[in-house]
């Protein structure tokens, strides 16, 4: 059995260290620091949808904790990296479509925030698409909210 050379392990660690520092450096403005309040937590949901709509893996990287797990509306379990890959390859939202939330509520328990509601897109013809009930769990650390888990259940028409 062969063991990796120590220099290769150290080199990999250095790359991961600098990648983590670069990812944190990219999290500026409202991604860098948020209030520990329900309105701030609800705003994070808006930013999350905008990042998905824009197919912005960089913004999602700021929002999602490294150990993030999602149970999506199809029943798939996606980890942090899979969510970023899916966002980047996501089909564009049609021009004129608007995102809507219904029944949205945020609760904070210490450093844990939970947001629940219904999320969907309203197309210009008045039809609703991608309607799902969701629960998102956030942790407040380093003066900002980071998502650690998400769950969506599709709502049949």
C-alpha positions as CSV (number, residue, x, y, z in Angstrom):
1,X,0.0,0.0,0.0
2,X,1.4,3.4,-0.9
3,X,0.9,6.5,1.2
4,X,0.6,10.0,-0.2
5,X,3.6,12.1,0.3
6,X,3.4,14.6,3.1
7,X,4.2,17.5,0.8
8,X,1.1,16.6,-1.3
9,X,-1.1,16.6,1.8
10,X,0.3,19.9,2.9
11,X,0.0,21.4,-0.6
12,X,-3.7,20.3,-0.7
13,X,-4.3,21.8,2.7
14,X,-2.8,25.1,1.5
15,X,-5.0,25.2,-1.5
16,X,-8.1,24.5,0.6
17,X,-7.0,27.2,3.1
18,X,-6.6,29.8,0.4
19,X,-9.9,28.7,-1.4
20,X,-11.8,29.2,1.9
21,X,-10.2,32.6,2.4
22,X,-11.1,33.6,-1.1
23,X,-14.7,32.4,-0.7
24,X,-15.0,34.4,2.5
25,X,-13.4,37.5,0.9
26,X,-16.1,37.3,-1.9
27,X,-18.8,37.6,0.8
28,X,-19.1,41.4,1.0
29,X,-21.9,43.9,1.7
30,X,-25.1,42.3,3.0
31,X,-23.5,38.8,2.7
32,X,-20.7,39.8,5.1
33,X,-22.7,41.0,8.2
34,X,-26.4,40.7,9.1
35,X,-28.4,41.5,12.1
36,X,-29.6,38.7,14.3
37,X,-33.3,39.5,13.6
38,X,-36.3,38.0,11.9
39,X,-36.4,40.6,9.2
40,X,-32.7,39.9,8.4
41,X,-33.4,36.2,8.3
42,X,-36.4,36.8,5.9
43,X,-34.2,38.9,3.8
44,X,-31.7,36.0,3.5
45,X,-34.5,34.0,1.8
46,X,-35.0,36.8,-0.7
47,X,-31.2,36.8,-1.4
48,X,-31.3,33.0,-1.7
49,X,-34.0,33.0,-4.4
50,X,-32.2,35.8,-6.2
51,X,-28.9,33.8,-6.2
52,X,-30.8,30.8,-7.6
53,X,-32.5,32.9,-10.2
54,X,-29.2,34.5,-11.2
55,X,-27.6,31.1,-11.1
56,X,-24.9,32.6,-8.9
57,X,-22.8,30.0,-7.2
58,X,-20.6,32.8,-5.7
59,X,-23.6,34.2,-3.8
60,X,-24.8,30.8,-2.8
61,X,-21.4,30.1,-1.5
62,X,-21.8,33.0,0.9
63,X,-25.2,31.8,2.0
64,X,-24.7,28.1,2.4
65,X,-22.6,26.6,5.3
66,X,-20.0,24.1,4.2
67,X,-22.0,21.2,5.6
68,X,-25.3,22.3,4.0
69,X,-27.8,19.6,3.1
70,X,-30.9,20.0,1.0
71,X,-33.8,17.6,0.5
72,X,-35.3,18.8,-2.7
73,X,-38.8,18.6,-4.1
74,X,-37.9,15.5,-6.1
75,X,-36.8,13.7,-3.0
76,X,-33.1,14.0,-3.7
77,X,-30.6,14.7,-1.0
78,X,-28.0,17.3,-2.2
79,X,-24.9,18.4,-0.3
80,X,-23.3,21.8,-0.5
81,X,-21.3,21.2,-3.6
82,X,-24.1,19.5,-5.5
83,X,-26.4,22.5,-4.7
84,X,-23.8,24.9,-6.2
85,X,-23.4,22.7,-9.3
86,X,-27.2,22.5,-9.8
87,X,-27.5,26.3,-9.4
88,X,-24.9,26.9,-12.1
89,X,-26.5,24.6,-14.6
90,X,-30.1,25.6,-13.7
91,X,-32.4,26.7,-16.6
92,X,-32.9,30.4,-16.8
93,X,-36.1,31.8,-15.3
94,X,-38.4,33.1,-18.1
95,X,-38.4,36.8,-18.7
96,X,-41.1,38.5,-16.8
97,X,-41.5,35.8,-14.2
98,X,-41.7,37.1,-10.6
99,X,-40.8,35.1,-7.5
100,X,-43.4,35.0,-4.8
101,X,-43.6,33.8,-1.2
102,X,-46.8,32.9,0.7
103,X,-47.2,32.1,4.4
104,X,-43.6,32.9,5.1
105,X,-42.6,33.0,8.7
106,X,-39.2,33.3,10.5
107,X,-38.4,32.1,14.0
108,X,-35.2,32.4,16.0
109,X,-34.1,30.1,18.8
110,X,-30.7,31.3,20.1
111,X,-28.3,31.1,17.2
112,X,-30.7,29.0,15.1
113,X,-33.2,30.5,12.6
114,X,-36.0,28.6,10.9
115,X,-37.9,30.0,7.9
116,X,-41.0,28.3,6.5
117,X,-43.3,29.2,3.7
118,X,-44.4,28.6,0.1
119,X,-42.2,29.6,-2.8
120,X,-43.2,29.8,-6.4
121,X,-42.7,31.8,-9.7
122,X,-45.6,33.7,-11.2
123,X,-45.3,33.8,-15.0
124,X,-46.4,36.7,-17.1
125,X,-49.5,34.7,-18.2
126,X,-50.6,34.4,-14.5
127,X,-49.6,30.8,-14.1
128,X,-47.7,29.5,-11.1
129,X,-44.6,27.3,-11.4
130,X,-42.3,25.5,-9.1
131,X,-44.6,25.9,-6.2
132,X,-43.2,24.2,-3.1
133,X,-43.6,24.4,0.7
134,X,-40.1,24.8,2.3
135,X,-38.3,24.8,5.6
136,X,-34.8,26.3,5.8
137,X,-32.6,26.1,8.8
138,X,-30.0,28.8,9.5
139,X,-27.2,29.2,12.0
140,X,-26.0,32.6,13.1
141,X,-22.2,32.7,13.2
142,X,-19.5,35.2,12.4
143,X,-22.2,38.0,12.4
144,X,-24.2,36.4,9.6
145,X,-26.9,33.9,8.8
146,X,-25.7,30.7,7.0
147,X,-28.1,28.0,5.8
148,X,-27.3,24.5,7.1
149,X,-30.4,22.6,5.8
150,X,-33.3,23.0,3.4
151,X,-36.3,20.9,2.6
152,X,-38.8,21.4,-0.2
153,X,-42.0,19.6,-0.9
154,X,-43.7,20.2,-4.3
155,X,-47.3,21.4,-4.2
156,X,-49.4,19.6,-6.8
157,X,-51.7,21.8,-8.9
